[in-house]
């Protein structure tokens, strides 16, 4: 990875070491332990060099350009990547996003791994932008969840940010969420909340509730962040009124683009959408080789 790519990753909040680990796993998956592309080795002289363009095949929001660059650079230090777009920007079909130059074998060997990551990230960013645009002008923000592709969480959550969304927790370690099974095992909302506060006083705590009564109990216990699970808009309004600004409120469960404005109008602070990361289609991006 070049210093320029490393700096670009840091600039957007991605850890270059973590990205390099993902890139290594991705390439090993595609090339095997010997890092071998049998077709390119057989058909292309080792000395041949060319340029290729990464081109958007559909309109959308691009994300993952530096990640794609890291893939090409991991395959060969002789590859140079010129990035022509900015993550989070809207692109139209035919836009040249980047140009890669270097050994032709390396370009073709890295192609699919680089595109898989960037297409995935750009798809998440594009879907997130649809939600963010719908909620623009309302009080509510769109949140992601932990329903991510195994091994790609940091990339998908970054793509959510690039699309205008907000990250919730990164994992089970940075925010405590007291869900129904925790409440049952601990003997109720108040008991569960008190145990979390005693064990991890500096960790943010969110409590999942399904009724107005549970919401009131949670804020009375001291909770300042509630997850309102599968509540219809009328019930959400009741919770908003009962809580009276004592806690941030997140609505989740069954939300769609068609109903987003209706749920945002209830007064909740966030709409969390698992589909941002588990159901977003990719943004079609291709690599076009430009031979000499």
Buried (B, 14 or more C-beta within 10 A) or exposed (E): BBEBBBEBBEEBEBEBEEBBEBBBEBBEEBBEEEEEBEEBEEEBEEEEBBBBBBBBEBBBBBBBBBBBBBBBBBBBEEBBBEBEBEBBBEBEEEBBBBBBBBBBBBBBBBBBBBBBBBBBBBBBBBBBBBBBBBBEEBEBBBBBBBBBEEEBBBBBBBBBBBBBBBBBBEEEEEBBBBEEEBBEEBEEBBBBBBBBBEEEEEEEBBBBBBBBEBBBBBBEBBBBBBBBBEBBBEBBBBBBEEBEEBBBBBBBBEBEEEBBEEBBBBBBBBBBBBBBBBEBEBBBBEBEEEEE
